Amino acid sequence: MELRDAIFAPTLAHRLGETVHFSPLHRKLLRASGSDERLPQWLLKVAIERGASHYRRDFDPALPPDAPALTNEEIGVGLCLGQMPDDPTLIRAAVQLLSSPTTDIARLLRLAREERTETVLRYAADACLNVDSALEPWATVRRELRSRREVPDGLLPHWSRFAALIGLTRHGMAPPAWIMRREQS
């Protein structure tokens, strides 16, 4: 990637009207992935391998393997960093990865504040209200995090993109189901 391409590439921060925060987590993730160019695809690959299975796809076999020393919370927050490309799949995969009863909520909240991802994670927590207002970690995120800014409609994925909409069954309309992380056995 040329410098001019990197400067003008649309990022999540640009979409949200925020400045890019060059964070310690970003540097840590860069070391694990091997390069800035490959970081988004590497994070997505790792998230899918760790249970964000709804977004399964084929990846370049040259991508480095998972770095088990990184927590799921670090991978999820990393997918929501402002310097990530403006790609809703990254946010959706982060939300599925973090949607688990095993998510360390205190770590997630700390990372969200340190890495300035409150807007995206609070948005996901608010979206969860349409499906299950008590679902963790999103109920706690909604209580504890304040969004850095108002998100106009259409800037981030619609709440239904975080849920399975089953629709009509022989028993009537099925309620939407939040897409949870597939736990590894």
ABEGO torsion letter per residue (X at the ends): XBAAAAAABBBAAAAAGBBBBBBAAAAAAAAAAGBAAAAAAAAAAAAAAAGBAAABBBBBAABBBBBAABBAAAAAAAAABAABBBBAAAAAAAAAAABBAABBAAAAAAAAAAAGAAAAAAAAAAAAAAABAABOAAAAAAAABBBABBBBBGABBBAAAABBBAEBBAAEBBBBBBBBBBBBX
